[in-house]
Amino acid sequence: MRIAFLPSMFLALMVGMSSAVHATPTADAAQPVVATIASPDAQIMTINLNTADEATLQRELSGVGSAKAKAIVAYREANGDFASADELLEVKGIGKAIFEKNRDRVAVN
């Protein structure tokens, strides 16, 4: 009788603990989900491709380092001012991916 009593007590204890663990919420589930949404009023700084120097291009444009900034300025000096932002794709080293990342940051005023 004692032999059957101990396993049944152990089983009851384990079932009770299991349901208690599953019934209590975890600390992560109780925390609210926080999302950061950019304000529509936030200003995006635009860079004028026709007047910006190498340092500004390198600092403000994503994926544009020293060599690509020099290439943009050299293209502008060789071909004149950019007629549209899409013309940036003509610069050696500037592909669609870099252009898409910076589409909202460039202007040709």
C-alpha positions in Angstrom: 0.0 0.0 0.0 2.8 2.4 0.8 4.4 1.6 -2.5 1.4 2.7 -4.5 0.8 5.7 -2.3 4.2 7.4 -2.9 4.0 7.3 -6.8 0.4 8.6 -6.7 1.4 11.5 -4.4 4.3 12.3 -6.7 2.0 12.2 -9.8 -0.5 14.4 -8.1 2.2 16.9 -7.1 3.6 17.0 -10.6 0.2 17.6 -12.2 -0.6 20.3 -9.7 2.7 22.1 -10.3 2.3 21.7 -14.1 -1.1 23.3 -14.1 0.1 26.1 -11.8 3.1 26.9 -14.1 0.9 27.0 -17.1 -1.8 29.1 -15.4 0.5 31.9 -14.2 1.4 34.5 -16.9 5.0 35.0 -17.6 6.7 38.4 -17.0 7.2 38.8 -20.8 3.5 38.3 -21.6 2.5 41.0 -19.0 4.7 43.7 -20.7 3.0 45.9 -23.3 4.3 45.9 -26.8 5.9 49.2 -27.6 6.3 50.3 -31.2 8.1 53.4 -32.3 6.4 55.2 -35.1 7.9 58.1 -36.8 5.8 61.2 -36.6 4.4 62.3 -40.0 5.6 65.8 -39.0 9.2 64.7 -38.8 11.4 66.4 -41.4 13.7 64.3 -43.6 16.9 66.3 -44.5 17.3 66.5 -48.2 20.6 66.9 -49.9 20.9 68.9 -53.0 23.0 66.8 -55.4 24.0 69.9 -57.4 25.6 71.8 -54.5 26.6 69.2 -51.9 30.3 68.6 -51.3 31.9 65.2 -50.8 31.8 65.4 -47.0 28.1 66.1 -46.9 27.3 63.4 -49.4 29.3 60.9 -47.4 27.9 61.9 -44.1 24.2 62.2 -45.0 23.6 59.5 -47.6 23.3 55.8 -46.6 25.8 53.5 -48.3 27.8 56.3 -49.7 31.4 56.4 -48.6 34.4 58.4 -49.7 34.8 56.8 -53.1 31.1 57.1 -54.1 30.9 60.7 -52.8 33.9 61.6 -55.0 32.3 59.8 -57.9 29.1 61.8 -57.5 31.0 65.1 -57.4 33.2 64.0 -60.4 30.1 63.1 -62.4 28.5 66.5 -61.6 31.7 68.3 -62.7 32.0 66.3 -65.9 28.3 66.4 -67.0 26.9 69.5 -65.3 24.1 69.7 -62.7 21.8 66.7 -62.2 18.5 67.2 -64.0 16.7 64.8 -61.7 17.5 62.6 -58.7 17.1 59.5 -61.0 20.2 60.6 -62.8 22.2 59.5 -59.7 21.9 56.0 -61.1 24.3 57.0 -63.9 27.1 57.5 -61.4 29.5 54.6 -61.3 29.1 52.7 -58.0 25.6 53.9 -57.3 23.1 51.1 -57.9 19.4 50.7 -57.4 19.8 49.6 -53.8 21.7 52.6 -52.7 19.4 54.9 -54.7 16.3 53.4 -53.2 17.7 53.9 -49.7 18.4 57.5 -50.4 15.5 58.4 -52.7 13.8 60.6 -50.1 17.0 62.3 -49.1 18.2 63.7 -52.4 16.9 66.6 -54.4 18.1 68.6 -57.4 16.8 72.1 -56.6 
